[in-house]
Amino acid sequence: MAATTNRVDGTATTGTVTTQVTTNGRTIIDDTVVAKVAGIAARDVPGVFALGGNAARAFGAIRDAIGSSALGQGVRVEVGETQVAVDLTIVVDYPIPMMDVASAVRAAVTKAVTELVGLEVTEVNIAINDVNIPALNGVETDAEGRVR
């Protein structure tokens, strides 16, 4: 079996990460919160149509229909003591350049996680698994390519 290495400092945790310990107490932020912050930041980037693979998006549509949403859908995080690595699966809008979207997502996720969670982002890996063609899907978009 091949040895695996952590992409973040210290030992990656499962479930929670302590981000601050003071004489008055400690602050613990759950990994799912870090994933949600990354997901929200990625969704806000022009050219990102959706997050997640086909199955995740199908389940997401069901959740949306019943009034629930998974903001961390399509996001996986590996959290260490002071660092985080993020893996995203996204669908981009056609004809927006995919590498430009990926770069913008990487910057937005890094900024959001650093500023809001207080963790250093070691890497943001992006897998583009589909392209949305609004004309074929009957989806109307605005001037920036956002779904109306």
Phi and psi in radians as a Rosetta constraint file:
Dihedral C 1 N 2 CA 2 C 2 CIRCULARHARMONIC -1.321 0.35
Dihedral N 2 CA 2 C 2 N 3 CIRCULARHARMONIC 2.495 0.35
Dihedral C 2 N 3 CA 3 C 3 CIRCULARHARMONIC -1.316 0.35
Dihedral N 3 CA 3 C 3 N 4 CIRCULARHARMONIC 2.487 0.35
Dihedral C 3 N 4 CA 4 C 4 CIRCULARHARMONIC -1.910 0.35
Dihedral N 4 CA 4 C 4 N 5 CIRCULARHARMONIC 2.583 0.35
Dihedral C 4 N 5 CA 5 C 5 CIRCULARHARMONIC -2.052 0.35
Dihedral N 5 CA 5 C 5 N 6 CIRCULARHARMONIC 2.540 0.35
Dihedral C 5 N 6 CA 6 C 6 CIRCULARHARMONIC -1.253 0.35
Dihedral N 6 CA 6 C 6 N 7 CIRCULARHARMONIC 2.577 0.35
Dihedral C 6 N 7 CA 7 C 7 CIRCULARHARMONIC -1.615 0.35
Dihedral N 7 CA 7 C 7 N 8 CIRCULARHARMONIC -0.019 0.35
Dihedral C 7 N 8 CA 8 C 8 CIRCULARHARMONIC -2.281 0.35
Dihedral N 8 CA 8 C 8 N 9 CIRCULARHARMONIC 2.945 0.35
Dihedral C 8 N 9 CA 9 C 9 CIRCULARHARMONIC -1.175 0.35
Dihedral N 9 CA 9 C 9 N 10 CIRCULARHARMONIC 2.699 0.35
Dihedral C 9 N 10 CA 10 C 10 CIRCULARHARMONIC 1.051 0.35
Dihedral N 10 CA 10 C 10 N 11 CIRCULARHARMONIC -2.783 0.35
Dihedral C 10 N 11 CA 11 C 11 CIRCULARHARMONIC -1.624 0.35
Dihedral N 11 CA 11 C 11 N 12 CIRCULARHARMONIC 2.252 0.35
Dihedral C 11 N 12 CA 12 C 12 CIRCULARHARMONIC -1.138 0.35
Dihedral N 12 CA 12 C 12 N 13 CIRCULARHARMONIC 2.444 0.35
Dihedral C 12 N 13 CA 13 C 13 CIRCULARHARMONIC -1.752 0.35
Dihedral N 13 CA 13 C 13 N 14 CIRCULARHARMONIC 2.827 0.35
Dihedral C 13 N 14 CA 14 C 14 CIRCULARHARMONIC -2.013 0.35
Dihedral N 14 CA 14 C 14 N 15 CIRCULARHARMONIC 2.002 0.35
Dihedral C 14 N 15 CA 15 C 15 CIRCULARHARMONIC 1.822 0.35
Dihedral N 15 CA 15 C 15 N 16 CIRCULARHARMONIC -0.876 0.35
Dihedral C 15 N 16 CA 16 C 16 CIRCULARHARMONIC -2.544 0.35
Dihedral N 16 CA 16 C 16 N 17 CIRCULARHARMONIC 2.847 0.35
Dihedral C 16 N 17 CA 17 C 17 CIRCULARHARMONIC -2.419 0.35
Dihedral N 17 CA 17 C 17 N 18 CIRCULARHARMONIC 2.325 0.35
Dihedral C 17 N 18 CA 18 C 18 CIRCULARHARMONIC -1.450 0.35
Dihedral N 18 CA 18 C 18 N 19 CIRCULARHARMONIC 2.121 0.35
Dihedral C 18 N 19 CA 19 C 19 CIRCULARHARMONIC -1.821 0.35
Dihedral N 19 CA 19 C 19 N 20 CIRCULARHARMONIC -0.308 0.35
Dihedral C 19 N 20 CA 20 C 20 CIRCULARHARMONIC -2.715 0.35
Dihedral N 20 CA 20 C 20 N 21 CIRCULARHARMONIC 2.286 0.35
Dihedral C 20 N 21 CA 21 C 21 CIRCULARHARMONIC -2.185 0.35
Dihedral N 21 CA 21 C 21 N 22 CIRCULARHARMONIC 2.151 0.35
Dihedral C 21 N 22 CA 22 C 22 CIRCULARHARMONIC -2.205 0.35
Dihedral N 22 CA 22 C 22 N 23 CIRCULARHARMONIC 3.098 0.35
Dihedral C 22 N 23 CA 23 C 23 CIRCULARHARMONIC -1.188 0.35
Dihedral N 23 CA 23 C 23 N 24 CIRCULARHARMONIC -0.327 0.35
Dihedral C 23 N 24 CA 24 C 24 CIRCULARHARMONIC -1.623 0.35
Dihedral N 24 CA 24 C 24 N 25 CIRCULARHARMONIC -0.100 0.35
Dihedral C 24 N 25 CA 25 C 25 CIRCULARHARMONIC 2.506 0.35
Dihedral N 25 CA 25 C 25 N 26 CIRCULARHARMONIC -2.985 0.35
Dihedral C 25 N 26 CA 26 C 26 CIRCULARHARMONIC -2.226 0.35
Dihedral N 26 CA 26 C 26 N 27 CIRCULARHARMONIC 2.694 0.35
Dihedral C 26 N 27 CA 27 C 27 CIRCULARHARMONIC -1.969 0.35
Dihedral N 27 CA 27 C 27 N 28 CIRCULARHARMONIC 2.215 0.35
Dihedral C 27 N 28 CA 28 C 28 CIRCULARHARMONIC -2.100 0.35
Dihedral N 28 CA 28 C 28 N 29 CIRCULARHARMONIC 2.237 0.35
Dihedral C 28 N 29 CA 29 C 29 CIRCULARHARMONIC -2.023 0.35
Dihedral N 29 CA 29 C 29 N 30 CIRCULARHARMONIC 2.164 0.35
Dihedral C 29 N 30 CA 30 C 30 CIRCULARHARMONIC -1.181 0.35
Dihedral N 30 CA 30 C 30 N 31 CIRCULARHARMONIC 2.569 0.35
Dihedral C 30 N 31 CA 31 C 31 CIRCULARHARMONIC -0.992 0.35
Dihedral N 31 CA 31 C 31 N 32 CIRCULARHARMONIC -0.605 0.35
Dihedral C 31 N 32 CA 32 C 32 CIRCULARHARMONIC -1.141 0.35
Dihedral N 32 CA 32 C 32 N 33 CIRCULARHARMONIC -0.515 0.35
Dihedral C 32 N 33 CA 33 C 33 CIRCULARHARMONIC -1.194 0.35
Dihedral N 33 CA 33 C 33 N 34 CIRCULARHARMONIC -0.736 0.35
Dihedral C 33 N 34 CA 34 C 34 CIRCULARHARMONIC -1.075 0.35
Dihedral N 34 CA 34 C 34 N 35 CIRCULARHARMONIC -0.731 0.35
Dihedral C 34 N 35 CA 35 C 35 CIRCULARHARMONIC -1.128 0.35
Dihedral N 35 CA 35 C 35 N 36 CIRCULARHARMONIC -0.691 0.35
Dihedral C 35 N 36 CA 36 C 36 CIRCULARHARMONIC -1.135 0.35
Dihedral N 36 CA 36 C 36 N 37 CIRCULARHARMONIC -0.745 0.35
Dihedral C 36 N 37 CA 37 C 37 CIRCULARHARMONIC -1.044 0.35
Dihedral N 37 CA 37 C 37 N 38 CIRCULARHARMONIC -0.785 0.35
Dihedral C 37 N 38 CA 38 C 38 CIRCULARHARMONIC -1.112 0.35
Dihedral N 38 CA 38 C 38 N 39 CIRCULARHARMONIC -0.730 0.35
Dihedral C 38 N 39 CA 39 C 39 CIRCULARHARMONIC -1.120 0.35
Dihedral N 39 CA 39 C 39 N 40 CIRCULARHARMONIC -0.744 0.35
Dihedral C 39 N 40 CA 40 C 40 CIRCULARHARMONIC -1.103 0.35
Dihedral N 40 CA 40 C 40 N 41 CIRCULARHARMONIC -0.776 0.35
Dihedral C 40 N 41 CA 41 C 41 CIRCULARHARMONIC -1.081 0.35
Dihedral N 41 CA 41 C 41 N 42 CIRCULARHARMONIC -0.735 0.35
Dihedral C 41 N 42 CA 42 C 42 CIRCULARHARMONIC -1.154 0.35
Dihedral N 42 CA 42 C 42 N 43 CIRCULARHARMONIC -0.735 0.35
Dihedral C 42 N 43 CA 43 C 43 CIRCULARHARMONIC -1.108 0.35
Dihedral N 43 CA 43 C 43 N 44 CIRCULARHARMONIC -0.481 0.35
Dihedral C 43 N 44 CA 44 C 44 CIRCULARHARMONIC -1.347 0.35
Dihedral N 44 CA 44 C 44 N 45 CIRCULARHARMONIC -0.119 0.35
Dihedral C 44 N 45 CA 45 C 45 CIRCULARHARMONIC -1.428 0.35
Dihedral N 45 CA 45 C 45 N 46 CIRCULARHARMONIC 2.221 0.35
Dihedral C 45 N 46 CA 46 C 46 CIRCULARHARMONIC -1.015 0.35
Dihedral N 46 CA 46 C 46 N 47 CIRCULARHARMONIC 2.348 0.35
Dihedral C 46 N 47 CA 47 C 47 CIRCULARHARMONIC 1.783 0.35
Dihedral N 47 CA 47 C 47 N 48 CIRCULARHARMONIC -0.253 0.35
Dihedral C 47 N 48 CA 48 C 48 CIRCULARHARMONIC -1.546 0.35
Dihedral N 48 CA 48 C 48 N 49 CIRCULARHARMONIC 2.010 0.35
Dihedral C 48 N 49 CA 49 C 49 CIRCULARHARMONIC -1.480 0.35
Dihedral N 49 CA 49 C 49 N 50 CIRCULARHARMONIC -0.746 0.35
Dihedral C 49 N 50 CA 50 C 50 CIRCULARHARMONIC -2.789 0.35
Dihedral N 50 CA 50 C 50 N 51 CIRCULARHARMONIC 2.890 0.35
Dihedral C 50 N 51 CA 51 C 51 CIRCULARHARMONIC -2.020 0.35
Dihedral N 51 CA 51 C 51 N 52 CIRCULARHARMONIC 2.535 0.35
Dihedral C 51 N 52 CA 52 C 52 CIRCULARHARMONIC 1.811 0.35
Dihedral N 52 CA 52 C 52 N 53 CIRCULARHARMONIC 2.858 0.35
Dihedral C 52 N 53 CA 53 C 53 CIRCULARHARMONIC -1.388 0.35
Dihedral N 53 CA 53 C 53 N 54 CIRCULARHARMONIC -3.103 0.35
Dihedral C 53 N 54 CA 54 C 54 CIRCULARHARMONIC -1.031 0.35
Dihedral N 54 CA 54 C 54 N 55 CIRCULARHARMONIC -0.800 0.35
Dihedral C 54 N 55 CA 55 C 55 CIRCULARHARMONIC -1.142 0.35
Dihedral N 55 CA 55 C 55 N 56 CIRCULARHARMONIC -0.752 0.35
Dihedral C 55 N 56 CA 56 C 56 CIRCULARHARMONIC -1.108 0.35
Dihedral N 56 CA 56 C 56 N 57 CIRCULARHARMONIC -0.674 0.35
Dihedral C 56 N 57 CA 57 C 57 CIRCULARHARMONIC -1.207 0.35
Dihedral N 57 CA 57 C 57 N 58 CIRCULARHARMONIC -0.611 0.35
Dihedral C 57 N 58 CA 58 C 58 CIRCULARHARMONIC -1.131 0.35
Dihedral N 58 CA 58 C 58 N 59 CIRCULARHARMONIC -0.807 0.35
Dihedral C 58 N 59 CA 59 C 59 CIRCULARHARMONIC -1.141 0.35
Dihedral N 59 CA 59 C 59 N 60 CIRCULARHARMONIC -0.616 0.35
Dihedral C 59 N 60 CA 60 C 60 CIRCULARHARMONIC -1.096 0.35
Dihedral N 60 CA 60 C 60 N 61 CIRCULARHARMONIC -0.671 0.35
Dihedral C 60 N 61 CA 61 C 61 CIRCULARHARMONIC -1.126 0.35
Dihedral N 61 CA 61 C 61 N 62 CIRCULARHARMONIC -0.654 0.35
Dihedral C 61 N 62 CA 62 C 62 CIRCULARHARMONIC -1.159 0.35
Dihedral N 62 CA 62 C 62 N 63 CIRCULARHARMONIC -0.774 0.35
Dihedral C 62 N 63 CA 63 C 63 CIRCULARHARMONIC -1.068 0.35
Dihedral N 63 CA 63 C 63 N 64 CIRCULARHARMONIC -0.743 0.35
Dihedral C 63 N 64 CA 64 C 64 CIRCULARHARMONIC -1.083 0.35
Dihedral N 64 CA 64 C 64 N 65 CIRCULARHARMONIC -0.657 0.35
Dihedral C 64 N 65 CA 65 C 65 CIRCULARHARMONIC -1.142 0.35
Dihedral N 65 CA 65 C 65 N 66 CIRCULARHARMONIC -0.519 0.35
Dihedral C 65 N 66 CA 66 C 66 CIRCULARHARMONIC -1.719 0.35
Dihedral N 66 CA 66 C 66 N 67 CIRCULARHARMONIC 0.170 0.35
Dihedral C 66 N 67 CA 67 C 67 CIRCULARHARMONIC 1.535 0.35
Dihedral N 67 CA 67 C 67 N 68 CIRCULARHARMONIC 0.302 0.35
Dihedral C 67 N 68 CA 68 C 68 CIRCULARHARMONIC -2.105 0.35
Dihedral N 68 CA 68 C 68 N 69 CIRCULARHARMONIC 2.663 0.35
Dihedral C 68 N 69 CA 69 C 69 CIRCULARHARMONIC -2.452 0.35
Dihedral N 69 CA 69 C 69 N 70 CIRCULARHARMONIC 2.629 0.35
Dihedral C 69 N 70 CA 70 C 70 CIRCULARHARMONIC -1.907 0.35
Dihedral N 70 CA 70 C 70 N 71 CIRCULARHARMONIC 1.656 0.35
Dihedral C 70 N 71 CA 71 C 71 CIRCULARHARMONIC -1.233 0.35
Dihedral N 71 CA 71 C 71 N 72 CIRCULARHARMONIC -0.278 0.35
Dihedral C 71 N 72 CA 72 C 72 CIRCULARHARMONIC -1.676 0.35
Dihedral N 72 CA 72 C 72 N 73 CIRCULARHARMONIC 0.126 0.35
Dihedral C 72 N 73 CA 73 C 73 CIRCULARHARMONIC -1.036 0.35
Dihedral N 73 CA 73 C 73 N 74 CIRCULARHARMONIC 2.322 0.35
Dihedral C 73 N 74 CA 74 C 74 CIRCULARHARMONIC 1.406 0.35
Dihedral N 74 CA 74 C 74 N 75 CIRCULARHARMONIC 0.163 0.35
Dihedral C 74 N 75 CA 75 C 75 CIRCULARHARMONIC -2.166 0.35
Dihedral N 75 CA 75 C 75 N 76 CIRCULARHARMONIC 2.320 0.35
Dihedral C 75 N 76 CA 76 C 76 CIRCULARHARMONIC -2.237 0.35
Dihedral N 76 CA 76 C 76 N 77 CIRCULARHARMONIC 2.351 0.35
Dihedral C 76 N 77 CA 77 C 77 CIRCULARHARMONIC -2.155 0.35
Dihedral N 77 CA 77 C 77 N 78 CIRCULARHARMONIC 2.573 0.35
Dihedral C 77 N 78 CA 78 C 78 CIRCULARHARMONIC -2.085 0.35
Dihedral N 78 CA 78 C 78 N 79 CIRCULARHARMONIC 1.946 0.35
Dihedral C 78 N 79 CA 79 C 79 CIRCULARHARMONIC -1.883 0.35
Dihedral N 79 CA 79 C 79 N 80 CIRCULARHARMONIC 2.293 0.35
Dihedral C 79 N 80 CA 80 C 80 CIRCULARHARMONIC -1.891 0.35
Dihedral N 80 CA 80 C 80 N 81 CIRCULARHARMONIC -2.771 0.35
Dihedral C 80 N 81 CA 81 C 81 CIRCULARHARMONIC -1.214 0.35
Dihedral N 81 CA 81 C 81 N 82 CIRCULARHARMONIC -0.741 0.35
Dihedral C 81 N 82 CA 82 C 82 CIRCULARHARMONIC -2.313 0.35
Dihedral N 82 CA 82 C 82 N 83 CIRCULARHARMONIC 0.035 0.35
Dihedral C 82 N 83 CA 83 C 83 CIRCULARHARMONIC -2.284 0.35
Dihedral N 83 CA 83 C 83 N 84 CIRCULARHARMONIC 2.791 0.35
Dihedral C 83 N 84 CA 84 C 84 CIRCULARHARMONIC -2.495 0.35
Dihedral N 84 CA 84 C 84 N 85 CIRCULARHARMONIC 2.512 0.35
Dihedral C 84 N 85 CA 85 C 85 CIRCULARHARMONIC -2.005 0.35
Dihedral N 85 CA 85 C 85 N 86 CIRCULARHARMONIC 2.417 0.35
Dihedral C 85 N 86 CA 86 C 86 CIRCULARHARMONIC -2.135 0.35
Dihedral N 86 CA 86 C 86 N 87 CIRCULARHARMONIC 2.352 0.35
Dihedral C 86 N 87 CA 87 C 87 CIRCULARHARMONIC -2.063 0.35
Dihedral N 87 CA 87 C 87 N 88 CIRCULARHARMONIC 2.220 0.35
Dihedral C 87 N 88 CA 88 C 88 CIRCULARHARMONIC -2.155 0.35
Dihedral N 88 CA 88 C 88 N 89 CIRCULARHARMONIC 2.495 0.35
Dihedral C 88 N 89 CA 89 C 89 CIRCULARHARMONIC -2.041 0.35
Dihedral N 89 CA 89 C 89 N 90 CIRCULARHARMONIC 2.147 0.35
Dihedral C 89 N 90 CA 90 C 90 CIRCULARHARMONIC -2.272 0.35
Dihedral N 90 CA 90 C 90 N 91 CIRCULARHARMONIC 2.805 0.35
Dihedral C 90 N 91 CA 91 C 91 CIRCULARHARMONIC -2.027 0.35
Dihedral N 91 CA 91 C 91 N 92 CIRCULARHARMONIC 2.262 0.35
Dihedral C 91 N 92 CA 92 C 92 CIRCULARHARMONIC -1.837 0.35
Dihedral N 92 CA 92 C 92 N 93 CIRCULARHARMONIC 2.711 0.35
Dihedral C 92 N 93 CA 93 C 93 CIRCULARHARMONIC -1.438 0.35
Dihedral N 93 CA 93 C 93 N 94 CIRCULARHARMONIC 2.453 0.35
Dihedral C 93 N 94 CA 94 C 94 CIRCULARHARMONIC -1.494 0.35
Dihedral N 94 CA 94 C 94 N 95 CIRCULARHARMONIC 2.416 0.35
Dihedral C 94 N 95 CA 95 C 95 CIRCULARHARMONIC -1.852 0.35
Dihedral N 95 CA 95 C 95 N 96 CIRCULARHARMONIC 0.584 0.35
Dihedral C 95 N 96 CA 96 C 96 CIRCULARHARMONIC -1.249 0.35
Dihedral N 96 CA 96 C 96 N 97 CIRCULARHARMONIC 2.308 0.35
Dihedral C 96 N 97 CA 97 C 97 CIRCULARHARMONIC -1.009 0.35
Dihedral N 97 CA 97 C 97 N 98 CIRCULARHARMONIC 2.144 0.35
Dihedral C 97 N 98 CA 98 C 98 CIRCULARHARMONIC -1.095 0.35
Dihedral N 98 CA 98 C 98 N 99 CIRCULARHARMONIC -0.689 0.35
Dihedral C 98 N 99 CA 99 C 99 CIRCULARHARMONIC -1.172 0.35
Dihedral N 99 CA 99 C 99 N 100 CIRCULARHARMONIC -0.595 0.35
Dihedral C 99 N 100 CA 100 C 100 CIRCULARHARMONIC -1.155 0.35
Dihedral N 100 CA 100 C 100 N 101 CIRCULARHARMONIC -0.740 0.35
Dihedral C 100 N 101 CA 101 C 101 CIRCULARHARMONIC -1.091 0.35
Dihedral N 101 CA 101 C 101 N 102 CIRCULARHARMONIC -0.799 0.35
Dihedral C 101 N 102 CA 102 C 102 CIRCULARHARMONIC -1.058 0.35
Dihedral N 102 CA 102 C 102 N 103 CIRCULARHARMONIC -0.742 0.35
Dihedral C 102 N 103 CA 103 C 103 CIRCULARHARMONIC -1.124 0.35
Dihedral N 103 CA 103 C 103 N 104 CIRCULARHARMONIC -0.732 0.35
Dihedral C 103 N 104 CA 104 C 104 CIRCULARHARMONIC -1.164 0.35
Dihedral N 104 CA 104 C 104 N 105 CIRCULARHARMONIC -0.681 0.35
Dihedral C 104 N 105 CA 105 C 105 CIRCULARHARMONIC -1.116 0.35
Dihedral N 105 CA 105 C 105 N 106 CIRCULARHARMONIC -0.791 0.35
Dihedral C 105 N 106 CA 106 C 106 CIRCULARHARMONIC -1.009 0.35
Dihedral N 106 CA 106 C 106 N 107 CIRCULARHARMONIC -0.790 0.35
Dihedral C 106 N 107 CA 107 C 107 CIRCULARHARMONIC -1.158 0.35
Dihedral N 107 CA 107 C 107 N 108 CIRCULARHARMONIC -0.757 0.35
Dihedral C 107 N 108 CA 108 C 108 CIRCULARHARMONIC -1.151 0.35
Dihedral N 108 CA 108 C 108 N 109 CIRCULARHARMONIC -0.745 0.35
Dihedral C 108 N 109 CA 109 C 109 CIRCULARHARMONIC -1.161 0.35
Dihedral N 109 CA 109 C 109 N 110 CIRCULARHARMONIC -0.761 0.35
Dihedral C 109 N 110 CA 110 C 110 CIRCULARHARMONIC -1.048 0.35
Dihedral N 110 CA 110 C 110 N 111 CIRCULARHARMONIC -0.806 0.35
Dihedral C 110 N 111 CA 111 C 111 CIRCULARHARMONIC -1.108 0.35
Dihedral N 111 CA 111 C 111 N 112 CIRCULARHARMONIC -0.827 0.35
Dihedral C 111 N 112 CA 112 C 112 CIRCULARHARMONIC -1.110 0.35
Dihedral N 112 CA 112 C 112 N 113 CIRCULARHARMONIC -0.815 0.35
Dihedral C 112 N 113 CA 113 C 113 CIRCULARHARMONIC -1.171 0.35
Dihedral N 113 CA 113 C 113 N 114 CIRCULARHARMONIC -0.704 0.35
Dihedral C 113 N 114 CA 114 C 114 CIRCULARHARMONIC -1.124 0.35
Dihedral N 114 CA 114 C 114 N 115 CIRCULARHARMONIC -0.852 0.35
Dihedral C 114 N 115 CA 115 C 115 CIRCULARHARMONIC -1.314 0.35
Dihedral N 115 CA 115 C 115 N 116 CIRCULARHARMONIC -0.725 0.35
Dihedral C 115 N 116 CA 116 C 116 CIRCULARHARMONIC -1.524 0.35
Dihedral N 116 CA 116 C 116 N 117 CIRCULARHARMONIC -0.653 0.35
Dihedral C 116 N 117 CA 117 C 117 CIRCULARHARMONIC -1.704 0.35
Dihedral N 117 CA 117 C 117 N 118 CIRCULARHARMONIC -0.525 0.35
Dihedral C 117 N 118 CA 118 C 118 CIRCULARHARMONIC 1.508 0.35
Dihedral N 118 CA 118 C 118 N 119 CIRCULARHARMONIC 0.352 0.35
Dihedral C 118 N 119 CA 119 C 119 CIRCULARHARMONIC -1.875 0.35
Dihedral N 119 CA 119 C 119 N 120 CIRCULARHARMONIC 2.566 0.35
Dihedral C 119 N 120 CA 120 C 120 CIRCULARHARMONIC -1.360 0.35
Dihedral N 120 CA 120 C 120 N 121 CIRCULARHARMONIC 2.302 0.35
Dihedral C 120 N 121 CA 121 C 121 CIRCULARHARMONIC -1.617 0.35
Dihedral N 121 CA 121 C 121 N 122 CIRCULARHARMONIC 2.049 0.35
Dihedral C 121 N 122 CA 122 C 122 CIRCULARHARMONIC -1.477 0.35
Dihedral N 122 CA 122 C 122 N 123 CIRCULARHARMONIC -0.572 0.35
Dihedral C 122 N 123 CA 123 C 123 CIRCULARHARMONIC -2.836 0.35
Dihedral N 123 CA 123 C 123 N 124 CIRCULARHARMONIC 2.631 0.35
Dihedral C 123 N 124 CA 124 C 124 CIRCULARHARMONIC -2.246 0.35
Dihedral N 124 CA 124 C 124 N 125 CIRCULARHARMONIC 1.861 0.35
Dihedral C 124 N 125 CA 125 C 125 CIRCULARHARMONIC -1.679 0.35
Dihedral N 125 CA 125 C 125 N 126 CIRCULARHARMONIC 2.318 0.35
Dihedral C 125 N 126 CA 126 C 126 CIRCULARHARMONIC -2.151 0.35
Dihedral N 126 CA 126 C 126 N 127 CIRCULARHARMONIC 2.206 0.35
Dihedral C 126 N 127 CA 127 C 127 CIRCULARHARMONIC -1.940 0.35
Dihedral N 127 CA 127 C 127 N 128 CIRCULARHARMONIC 2.075 0.35
Dihedral C 127 N 128 CA 128 C 128 CIRCULARHARMONIC -1.654 0.35
Dihedral N 128 CA 128 C 128 N 129 CIRCULARHARMONIC 1.962 0.35
Dihedral C 128 N 129 CA 129 C 129 CIRCULARHARMONIC -1.901 0.35
Dihedral N 129 CA 129 C 129 N 130 CIRCULARHARMONIC 0.008 0.35
Dihedral C 129 N 130 CA 130 C 130 CIRCULARHARMONIC -2.896 0.35
Dihedral N 130 CA 130 C 130 N 131 CIRCULARHARMONIC 2.876 0.35
Dihedral C 130 N 131 CA 131 C 131 CIRCULARHARMONIC -2.242 0.35
Dihedral N 131 CA 131 C 131 N 132 CIRCULARHARMONIC 2.349 0.35
Dihedral C 131 N 132 CA 132 C 132 CIRCULARHARMONIC -1.641 0.35
Dihedral N 132 CA 132 C 132 N 133 CIRCULARHARMONIC 2.183 0.35
Dihedral C 132 N 133 CA 133 C 133 CIRCULARHARMONIC -1.939 0.35
Dihedral N 133 CA 133 C 133 N 134 CIRCULARHARMONIC 1.699 0.35
Dihedral C 133 N 134 CA 134 C 134 CIRCULARHARMONIC -0.937 0.35
Dihedral N 134 CA 134 C 134 N 135 CIRCULARHARMONIC -0.680 0.35
Dihedral C 134 N 135 CA 135 C 135 CIRCULARHARMONIC -1.107 0.35
Dihedral N 135 CA 135 C 135 N 136 CIRCULARHARMONIC -0.594 0.35
Dihedral C 135 N 136 CA 136 C 136 CIRCULARHARMONIC -1.389 0.35
Dihedral N 136 CA 136 C 136 N 137 CIRCULARHARMONIC -0.485 0.35
Dihedral C 136 N 137 CA 137 C 137 CIRCULARHARMONIC -1.630 0.35
Dihedral N 137 CA 137 C 137 N 138 CIRCULARHARMONIC -0.077 0.35
Dihedral C 137 N 138 CA 138 C 138 CIRCULARHARMONIC 1.206 0.35
Dihedral N 138 CA 138 C 138 N 139 CIRCULARHARMONIC 0.430 0.35
Dihedral C 138 N 139 CA 139 C 139 CIRCULARHARMONIC -1.714 0.35
Dihedral N 139 CA 139 C 139 N 140 CIRCULARHARMONIC 2.216 0.35
Dihedral C 139 N 140 CA 140 C 140 CIRCULARHARMONIC -1.483 0.35
Dihedral N 140 CA 140 C 140 N 141 CIRCULARHARMONIC 2.435 0.35
Dihedral C 140 N 141 CA 141 C 141 CIRCULARHARMONIC -2.196 0.35
Dihedral N 141 CA 141 C 141 N 142 CIRCULARHARMONIC 2.768 0.35
Dihedral C 141 N 142 CA 142 C 142 CIRCULARHARMONIC -1.542 0.35
Dihedral N 142 CA 142 C 142 N 143 CIRCULARHARMONIC -2.978 0.35
Dihedral C 142 N 143 CA 143 C 143 CIRCULARHARMONIC -1.071 0.35
Dihedral N 143 CA 143 C 143 N 144 CIRCULARHARMONIC -0.527 0.35
Dihedral C 143 N 144 CA 144 C 144 CIRCULARHARMONIC -1.552 0.35
Dihedral N 144 CA 144 C 144 N 145 CIRCULARHARMONIC 0.052 0.35
Dihedral C 144 N 145 CA 145 C 145 CIRCULARHARMONIC 1.541 0.35
Dihedral N 145 CA 145 C 145 N 146 CIRCULARHARMONIC 0.127 0.35
Dihedral C 145 N 146 CA 146 C 146 CIRCULARHARMONIC -1.388 0.35
Dihedral N 146 CA 146 C 146 N 147 CIRCULARHARMONIC 2.515 0.35
Dihedral C 146 N 147 CA 147 C 147 CIRCULARHARMONIC -1.213 0.35
Dihedral N 147 CA 147 C 147 N 148 CIRCULARHARMONIC 2.340 0.35
